[in-house]
Amino acid sequence: QVQLVESGGGLVQAGGSLRLSCAASGRTFSNYNMGWFRQAAGKERELVAAIRRTTTTYYADSVQGRFTISRDNAKNTVYLQMNSLKPEDTAVYYCAADLTYWRTGTYNYWGQGTQVTVSS
């Protein structure tokens, strides 16, 4: 069992950058696969990026080359660095954790979400 709290969302102009953080508490953080999801208005939740406990990473095609996921196990924190932001990146971003899955929507633990708004 793990609790997740996201931070770092906000309003930014197109072309700008934001860094999201997800602080985890509970069981050993290093054992968990971590993912960032987002849900835009009128759209389904989608996996944006994921990182395994081995540090292997995955990115959705829409963010490839612009977003970077990383983890700091000593701080029990996962990050999502978002560069070259576009208005279509506007969404609520969620942090998730799971002991088994990492490229699916079956994560067991979820944060409350943080809003990212990109203006044109």
C-alpha positions as CSV (number, residue, x, y, z in Angstrom):
1,Q,0.0,0.0,0.0
2,V,1.3,3.5,-0.9
3,Q,-0.1,7.0,-0.8
4,L,0.7,9.4,-3.6
5,V,0.6,13.2,-3.7
6,E,1.2,15.2,-6.9
7,S,2.4,18.8,-7.1
8,G,3.8,21.2,-9.7
9,G,0.8,21.8,-11.9
10,G,-0.3,25.2,-13.0
11,L,-0.7,27.6,-15.9
12,V,2.0,28.0,-18.5
13,Q,2.2,29.5,-22.0
14,A,2.7,27.3,-25.1
15,G,6.4,26.4,-25.4
16,G,7.0,26.7,-21.7
17,S,8.0,24.0,-19.2
18,L,6.7,22.5,-16.0
19,R,8.0,19.8,-13.7
20,L,5.5,17.6,-11.9
21,S,6.4,15.8,-8.7
22,C,4.8,12.8,-7.0
23,A,5.7,12.1,-3.4
24,A,5.1,8.6,-2.2
25,S,4.7,7.3,1.3
26,G,4.0,3.8,2.7
27,R,5.9,0.7,1.6
28,T,9.3,0.5,0.0
29,F,9.1,3.0,-3.0
30,S,11.8,1.3,-5.0
31,N,9.7,-1.8,-5.5
32,Y,7.0,0.1,-7.4
33,N,6.5,0.8,-11.0
34,M,5.4,4.4,-11.5
35,G,3.3,6.1,-14.1
36,W,2.0,9.5,-15.1
37,F,-1.5,9.6,-16.7
38,R,-3.6,12.5,-17.9
39,Q,-7.2,13.2,-18.6
40,A,-8.3,16.1,-20.8
41,A,-11.8,17.4,-20.9
42,G,-14.0,15.2,-23.0
43,K,-11.3,12.5,-23.4
44,E,-10.3,9.3,-21.7
45,R,-7.5,8.9,-19.3
46,E,-4.3,8.0,-21.1
47,L,-0.8,6.8,-20.0
48,V,1.7,9.6,-20.7
49,A,4.9,8.1,-19.3
50,A,6.0,5.2,-17.1
51,I,9.1,4.1,-15.3
52,R,9.8,0.6,-13.9
53,R,11.7,-0.1,-10.8
54,T,14.5,-1.0,-13.1
55,T,14.3,2.6,-14.5
56,T,13.2,1.4,-18.0
57,T,10.9,4.1,-19.4
58,Y,8.0,4.4,-21.7
59,Y,6.4,7.5,-23.4
60,A,3.3,8.1,-25.4
61,D,3.9,9.1,-29.0
62,S,2.3,12.5,-28.3
63,V,4.9,13.5,-25.7
64,Q,8.0,11.6,-27.0
65,G,11.0,13.9,-27.0
66,R,9.2,16.6,-24.9
67,F,8.5,14.8,-21.6
68,T,10.9,13.0,-19.3
69,I,10.0,10.7,-16.4
70,S,12.5,10.0,-13.7
71,R,12.6,8.7,-10.1
72,D,14.6,9.4,-7.0
73,N,14.2,6.4,-4.7
74,A,16.1,8.1,-1.9
75,K,13.4,10.8,-1.9
76,N,10.5,8.4,-2.6
77,T,9.6,10.7,-5.5
78,V,8.8,10.4,-9.2
79,Y,9.0,13.4,-11.6
80,L,7.6,14.4,-15.0
81,Q,9.6,17.1,-16.7
82,M,7.4,18.6,-19.4
83,N,9.1,20.8,-22.0
84,S,7.8,22.5,-25.2
85,L,4.3,22.4,-23.8
86,K,1.3,22.6,-26.2
87,P,-2.3,23.6,-25.6
88,E,-3.3,20.0,-26.2
89,D,-1.2,19.0,-23.2
90,T,-3.9,20.7,-21.0
91,A,-5.3,18.0,-18.6
92,V,-5.4,16.8,-15.1
93,Y,-2.2,14.7,-14.5
94,Y,-2.3,11.7,-12.2
95,C,0.5,9.8,-10.6
96,A,0.1,6.1,-10.2
97,A,2.0,3.1,-8.7
98,D,1.9,-0.6,-9.0
99,L,4.0,-3.6,-8.0
100,T,3.4,-5.5,-11.3
101,Y,2.0,-3.4,-14.2
102,W,3.6,-0.4,-15.8
103,R,2.3,0.1,-19.3
104,T,-1.4,-0.4,-18.7
105,G,-4.2,1.3,-16.9
106,T,-4.4,-1.3,-14.1
107,Y,-2.2,0.6,-11.6
108,N,-3.5,-0.1,-8.0
109,Y,-2.6,3.2,-6.4
110,W,-3.4,6.7,-7.6
111,G,-2.8,10.3,-6.6
112,Q,-5.5,13.0,-6.5
113,G,-4.3,14.7,-9.7
114,T,-2.9,18.1,-10.5
115,Q,-4.1,20.5,-13.2
116,V,-1.9,21.6,-16.0
117,T,-3.2,24.3,-18.3
118,V,-1.2,25.5,-21.4
119,S,-2.4,28.7,-23.0
120,S,-1.9,29.5,-26.7
